């Protein structure tokens, strides 16, 4: 049973195809390519899926609380109406009207990817796709993951966490050229979460709410 973990990267995506303990890093140009990876049973993607109409998602709040100091890695998902905005100023105004808060620039930078995923899920998804978050995965695999992923210590901690559950060093050594190591590791952590989802043993945060498209506002690992 193969699963796919996915992390956003430079207008495209990094995938980690996990089959048993063998993991392969992929460079995927768009969401269509993500959903077209063959013989995948579950996709875990580090991107908001279920979107609120009028405020913060409980899953974002609970994920930040669970991560403690690393909670800043969870960007509050935009309200759905922001997907129709053309610029940041408009998005902030729409967000204020819907939720009482402006949109962070980090969240705005994710909007094209969120929009593309939202459209693709409506049009072409056949494989189950779940929202995951790498930092929740890393800290569940190994409580010693504590430092920033961009630091030498943080990088080593994440490789150490993944090594017992997949052939992560082989995957990094054969990754497509120019794929950043941080994004490759995040995709591998997403793949670990996807495997747990496929096995029916995943944990999640959220309040059981679904959005207007019937998609759960939930983050799993």
C-alpha positions, 0 to 999 in steps of 0.5 A: 500500500503506497501513500503520498505526503505532499508539501508546497514548494515554489509554486509547485509541490514536493511529494514523498511516495512511501511504500513500506519503508521505501520513500521516493522524493518527487517534484510535482509541478501542480495539484493535478500532478499530485493527484495523478501519482499512480497507485496511491491509497491516501494523500496527506498534504500540508495545506488547508482543505476545509475552510471556514466562512466566518472565523478561525478553524478549531483545528488551527487553534488546537494544533498551535496549542499542541505544538507550543513554541513551534505553534507559529508554524501553523498559519491560520487558514483564510476564510473561504471568501479570500480565495476570490480576492485579487490582492492582499488589501482586498483579502484583508478587508474580506477577512476582517468583514468575515472574521474580524481579523486581517489576513497574515501575509504568510496566509495570503502567500498560500492562497494560490496553492489553497485555491488550486487544491480546492478546485482540484478536489472539487473536480478530479480527486478520487484518492482520499486527500487529508490535511496534515502538518509536518511538525505535528508528525515529527513531534509525534514520531520523536519527542526530541524534535525541538529546534527550528527545522532551518537549523543544523540541530533541527535538521538532524533531529528530523532526519533522526526521527524519520530514519527508523520509519523510512529510508529517508537518507536514501530518499534525500540522496536521490531527490530531484535536483534543487528540491530543498531538504526542508521541503523534502523532509516535510513531505516525508513527515506528511507521508508518515501521517498519510500511512497512519491515516491509511492504517486507521491509527492517525490522530487529529485535531478539530471540533468535527466541523465541516465546511460548506463543501462538506470537507472536514476542518481537521488536521491529522498526523 
